[in-house]
Amino acid sequence: MTLLLFDGSVFEWALGDEEGKPTMTCGGGIDRLKAVRKVADYQFGRGVGERLFPDDVRITLSRKTGRIRQILHGERLIATLNPISGLLNLTVEGARRLVEGGNPVTRWVRVQDGVASFIENGGNVFAKHVADADRDIRPMEEVIVLNSTGEVIAVGKAMLSGAEMLSFKRGVAVKVRRGASEKTKKGKGAK
């Protein structure tokens, strides 16, 4: 897949090998930090990559494939790179960096106060509990779940578009991957 990025440069991802197995490589001699920053810019908007990933981040690679797997700042996991889609899966820490960065955040869902603690502990967001949402959200995109005061309470995958989240009264709007108060599971990455 070839992406034309905001700065006019071309970023190429090769998805799939000769046997049809999903793979991901970045071509064109792009260094790893620049690669993950460009993915963040593509996914969340221009300028997000530098805000999300400072120069001193540590990028870990898959032992098996040698491809980018995790992006950490100090000991805090910020995001993982999905090897199939080539997009970022944010952690709660990564979402907080975006929200606290000062610029408007895209791909957000604000929930009602009455259910915020349930969602913060890893519960899914149901459409009837959505107070507001970014209208540009599309199903299966990475989203940030906020409480009424704008604090990050979870991260997950949208099951509905932003408009559908606001109009539907039934069904799961966001499948939460990690809540802000959820305990780290054994052997898994940090919150």
NUVEXKOL-155635 format. One line per field, with one value per residue: residue in one letter; chain; y, z, x of N, C-alpha, C in turn. Coordinates in pm, whole numbers. Layout:
// residues N
resn	A,...
chain	A,...
n.north	Y,...
n.up	Z,...
n.east	X,...
ca.north	Y,...
ca.up	Z,...
ca.east	X,...
c.north	Y,...
c.up	Z,...
c.east	X,...
This chain:
// residues 191
resn	M,T,L,L,L,F,D,G,S,V,F,E,W,A,L,G,D,E,E,G,K,P,T,M,T,C,G,G,G,I,D,R,L,K,A,V,R,K,V,A,D,Y,Q,F,G,R,G,V,G,E,R,L,F,P,D,D,V,R,I,T,L,S,R,K,T,G,R,I,R,Q,I,L,H,G,E,R,L,I,A,T,L,N,P,I,S,G,L,L,N,L,T,V,E,G,A,R,R,L,V,E,G,G,N,P,V,T,R,W,V,R,V,Q,D,G,V,A,S,F,I,E,N,G,G,N,V,F,A,K,H,V,A,D,A,D,R,D,I,R,P,M,E,E,V,I,V,L,N,S,T,G,E,V,I,A,V,G,K,A,M,L,S,G,A,E,M,L,S,F,K,R,G,V,A,V,K,V,R,R,G,A,S,E,K,T,K,K,G,K,G,A,K
chain	A,A,A,A,A,A,A,A,A,A,A,A,A,A,A,A,A,A,A,A,A,A,A,A,A,A,A,A,A,A,A,A,A,A,A,A,A,A,A,A,A,A,A,A,A,A,A,A,A,A,A,A,A,A,A,A,A,A,A,A,A,A,A,A,A,A,A,A,A,A,A,A,A,A,A,A,A,A,A,A,A,A,A,A,A,A,A,A,A,A,A,A,A,A,A,A,A,A,A,A,A,A,A,A,A,A,A,A,A,A,A,A,A,A,A,A,A,A,A,A,A,A,A,A,A,A,A,A,A,A,A,A,A,A,A,A,A,A,A,A,A,A,A,A,A,A,A,A,A,A,A,A,A,A,A,A,A,A,A,A,A,A,A,A,A,A,A,A,A,A,A,A,A,A,A,A,A,A,A,A,A,A,A,A,A,A,A,A,A,A,A
n.north	-116,221,537,877,1132,1409,1595,1569,1365,1023,728,397,87,-256,-501,-824,-1127,-1341,-1579,-1499,-1434,-1198,-919,-650,-394,-109,96,263,364,493,602,436,589,811,675,573,814,925,745,800,1068,1028,874,1017,1289,1580,1662,1523,1304,1391,1505,1289,1099,1165,1253,1079,829,472,214,-102,-415,-690,-1008,-1226,-1137,-900,-656,-336,-320,-221,105,291,524,603,382,352,225,348,305,39,-112,-228,-525,-615,-419,-202,24,234,114,267,310,379,568,674,787,984,1154,1258,1396,1577,1727,1974,2055,2021,1707,1423,1159,1082,990,1092,1009,953,1067,878,623,626,523,247,205,295,89,-105,-178,-203,62,155,251,403,538,729,1058,1251,1264,1247,1336,1234,976,643,308,51,201,330,470,728,731,955,1117,1331,1559,1565,1397,1119,800,551,338,216,29,158,58,157,434,782,942,745,653,858,859,600,388,148,-123,-188,76,135,-93,-157,-169,-120,6,303,259,-7,-303,-409,-689,-1013,-1052,-879,-558,-225,-8
n.up	0,-81,56,22,191,422,399,140,84,-5,137,174,231,250,236,313,211,-34,16,103,368,628,637,726,609,602,338,122,268,503,833,1147,1356,1215,1049,1227,1322,1090,1038,1260,1201,967,1068,1289,1235,1103,1236,1473,1512,1594,1839,1980,1973,2101,2041,2198,2220,2249,2023,1981,1825,1656,1752,1591,1328,1291,1254,1330,1650,1919,2072,2302,2574,2791,3037,2972,2777,2476,2230,2004,1697,1464,1297,1081,985,976,1122,1420,1751,2021,2363,2689,2799,2564,2445,2636,2598,2348,2399,2600,2460,2362,2103,1899,1926,1724,1647,1887,2160,2372,2684,2893,3234,3423,3342,3319,3509,3483,3220,3241,3381,3191,3055,2769,2545,2509,2260,2358,2569,2475,2478,2309,2000,1771,1448,1230,1273,1168,1134,1294,1341,1544,1857,2109,2432,2626,2940,3080,3148,2977,3023,2955,2954,2843,2570,2242,1981,1730,1669,1536,1316,1381,1357,1371,1631,1776,1694,1721,1959,2064,2097,2066,2072,2099,2121,2393,2445,2646,2965,3164,3440,3456,3557,3476,3275,3336,3192,2984,2808,2947,3100
n.east	85,58,98,21,154,87,294,369,543,608,498,561,409,451,225,170,321,485,353,111,89,29,237,462,650,859,945,1185,1400,1328,1367,1294,1168,1076,902,697,601,492,287,125,59,-90,-299,-412,-394,-226,93,67,234,495,430,328,534,827,1178,1331,1207,1172,1189,1066,1128,976,1080,1060,996,1136,1021,865,720,649,618,784,816,1053,979,718,460,349,225,131,224,7,49,-100,-285,-116,-146,-158,-216,-327,-221,-361,-192,-73,-301,-361,-143,-205,-447,-371,-195,-266,-355,-653,-815,-871,-1103,-1252,-1465,-1717,-1851,-2145,-2166,-2262,-2179,-1909,-1721,-1757,-1671,-1411,-1300,-1276,-1510,-1729,-1838,-2164,-2404,-2622,-2510,-2341,-2246,-2141,-1957,-1682,-1760,-1632,-1550,-1503,-1630,-1436,-1209,-941,-1016,-1047,-1173,-1352,-1434,-1694,-1552,-1342,-1127,-913,-1050,-1050,-937,-1002,-1174,-1380,-1710,-1917,-2001,-1923,-2156,-2354,-2315,-2427,-2691,-2797,-2961,-2913,-2679,-2320,-2098,-1827,-1570,-1395,-1051,-866,-914,-868,-841,-811,-650,-318,-274,-128,190,135,145,206,-43
ca.north	0,344,650,1009,1195,1551,1677,1541,1249,896,628,269,-31,-381,-585,-958,-1182,-1426,-1685,-1438,-1406,-1055,-867,-505,-338,28,105,394,410,577,549,384,696,887,589,570,949,944,666,878,1182,976,819,1111,1427,1642,1710,1438,1212,1449,1524,1158,1027,1252,1196,978,707,345,133,-243,-491,-829,-1100,-1321,-1076,-784,-537,-251,-379,-132,234,322,644,555,247,359,187,453,247,-75,-103,-347,-576,-644,-294,-103,142,233,88,348,273,492,668,739,871,1102,1243,1329,1486,1682,1795,2111,2068,1943,1564,1358,1022,1078,962,1138,928,1009,1050,761,499,649,433,115,204,312,-43,-197,-209,-146,180,129,370,486,612,826,1196,1323,1190,1304,1293,1172,838,535,179,-20,292,349,587,764,750,1062,1143,1462,1667,1555,1311,989,690,422,336,98,26,198,-41,238,564,886,979,633,650,959,834,468,375,11,-178,-145,184,120,-210,-105,-257,-97,115,374,202,-153,-357,-472,-835,-1079,-1070,-784,-426,-131,65
ca.up	0,-86,110,-2,322,425,357,1,67,-28,238,120,318,179,320,258,142,-148,60,146,512,651,679,717,602,551,235,88,357,609,964,1222,1426,1113,1001,1320,1325,971,1058,1355,1127,877,1144,1384,1187,1083,1353,1590,1526,1677,1975,2042,1981,2107,1985,2285,2235,2218,1935,1988,1705,1673,1743,1483,1194,1283,1220,1443,1731,2026,2088,2445,2620,2921,3055,2942,2643,2417,2122,1930,1555,1423,1180,970,928,964,1199,1562,1858,2133,2501,2761,2808,2434,2429,2722,2532,2241,2457,2675,2372,2335,1977,1896,1904,1640,1683,2029,2199,2509,2741,3006,3364,3496,3299,3303,3592,3422,3101,3290,3426,3077,2994,2636,2536,2435,2187,2439,2668,2407,2491,2190,1929,1650,1337,1127,1309,1085,1204,1303,1367,1680,1917,2248,2507,2724,3029,3054,3168,2874,3062,2888,3042,2775,2427,2181,1840,1699,1601,1460,1276,1479,1344,1420,1777,1831,1659,1766,2102,2103,2038,2113,1992,2106,2191,2471,2456,2776,3045,3239,3574,3445,3598,3370,3277,3342,3067,2881,2816,3048,3068
ca.east	0,134,25,75,140,56,408,395,629,540,531,517,399,426,140,155,436,450,263,-13,89,40,367,467,784,857,1046,1235,1505,1273,1404,1179,1097,1003,793,584,544,409,166,43,5,-193,-412,-472,-387,-95,165,46,347,602,378,308,661,945,1301,1392,1128,1240,1106,1104,1097,935,1194,1034,994,1224,942,826,615,604,684,786,886,1097,924,575,418,265,144,184,194,-65,119,-191,-337,-10,-185,-124,-310,-283,-247,-421,-85,-64,-421,-344,-47,-277,-547,-302,-102,-307,-427,-777,-796,-971,-1140,-1285,-1603,-1743,-1960,-2221,-2101,-2309,-2115,-1765,-1640,-1769,-1586,-1274,-1256,-1267,-1639,-1753,-1924,-2287,-2450,-2711,-2431,-2255,-2294,-2094,-1852,-1625,-1844,-1549,-1515,-1556,-1620,-1308,-1098,-894,-1078,-1017,-1297,-1336,-1547,-1756,-1454,-1240,-1015,-911,-1089,-1030,-906,-1062,-1207,-1517,-1794,-2013,-1950,-1954,-2298,-2435,-2304,-2517,-2831,-2843,-2992,-2878,-2558,-2188,-2040,-1681,-1519,-1282,-935,-804,-966,-764,-826,-800,-520,-241,-281,4,262,93,207,157,-165
c.north	122,457,778,1088,1345,1636,1650,1420,1123,796,496,161,-150,-470,-719,-1004,-1272,-1541,-1631,-1410,-1255,-1018,-716,-463,-194,42,246,447,499,518,518,494,778,806,592,709,973,863,742,999,1139,938,924,1258,1482,1692,1622,1349,1266,1471,1392,1086,1124,1179,1082,854,586,261,-11,-314,-631,-917,-1192,-1258,-959,-655,-462,-314,-278,-2,273,453,617,411,241,323,292,393,120,-57,-235,-401,-604,-515,-192,25,123,192,163,278,393,604,744,831,997,1202,1323,1433,1603,1763,1936,2128,1986,1797,1514,1219,1004,1049,1006,1063,1000,977,921,630,510,551,290,103,216,180,-148,-235,-141,-25,143,260,460,569,716,964,1278,1240,1269,1248,1220,1028,742,405,116,71,295,476,604,792,850,1067,1284,1578,1661,1471,1177,881,553,446,210,116,62,86,28,365,665,926,869,624,745,930,699,469,236,-28,-120,-39,171,-8,-167,-211,-244,24,176,315,51,-197,-421,-623,-894,-1093,-972,-650,-339,-64,178
c.up	0,-36,69,124,309,372,211,-22,48,75,191,225,228,273,251,185,29,-112,108,295,531,699,672,712,555,455,218,183,470,743,1045,1293,1327,1062,1096,1334,1206,980,1151,1286,1034,955,1228,1343,1187,1215,1477,1616,1615,1820,2050,2066,1982,2057,2068,2308,2197,2136,1942,1863,1742,1658,1621,1344,1179,1250,1347,1516,1833,2024,2234,2470,2764,2932,3020,2796,2592,2312,2071,1785,1513,1295,1060,904,903,1039,1346,1648,1979,2266,2566,2773,2676,2408,2514,2660,2420,2297,2528,2588,2334,2207,1981,1859,1812,1694,1833,2047,2344,2561,2858,3137,3435,3460,3289,3385,3538,3304,3140,3340,3316,3012,2859,2645,2451,2375,2274,2544,2606,2417,2367,2127,1808,1531,1228,1159,1212,1162,1188,1321,1515,1736,2062,2316,2619,2817,3002,3071,3069,2912,2990,2989,2976,2631,2369,2034,1821,1626,1511,1413,1384,1476,1397,1573,1842,1802,1707,1916,2154,2037,2095,2017,1985,2183,2261,2479,2593,2841,3129,3377,3573,3483,3478,3385,3279,3203,2958,2904,2923,3002,2981
c.east	90,45,95,49,123,171,448,485,545,590,475,519,375,347,121,280,389,357,129,-21,103,180,362,612,771,973,1098,1340,1456,1313,1279,1100,1015,883,674,521,452,280,71,-19,-107,-319,-485,-463,-246,-36,154,168,457,557,368,441,779,1070,1359,1305,1213,1143,1155,1054,1053,1059,1181,1050,1090,1152,902,709,561,684,670,858,924,1052,775,548,320,171,210,144,130,-2,29,-239,-228,-41,-152,-243,-257,-305,-316,-317,-70,-182,-411,-248,-116,-372,-480,-207,-142,-386,-555,-748,-906,-998,-1161,-1433,-1618,-1864,-2027,-2150,-2138,-2240,-1963,-1681,-1644,-1673,-1439,-1215,-1260,-1397,-1655,-1846,-2046,-2338,-2537,-2637,-2338,-2318,-2258,-1983,-1805,-1704,-1765,-1508,-1581,-1544,-1482,-1188,-1065,-957,-1034,-1149,-1269,-1457,-1599,-1660,-1339,-1119,-1027,-949,-1070,-985,-967,-1090,-1354,-1588,-1896,-1943,-1986,-2100,-2389,-2431,-2404,-2664,-2883,-2868,-2958,-2747,-2430,-2134,-1889,-1649,-1390,-1173,-870,-869,-855,-740,-808,-660,-451,-247,-140,63,224,161,144,30,-127
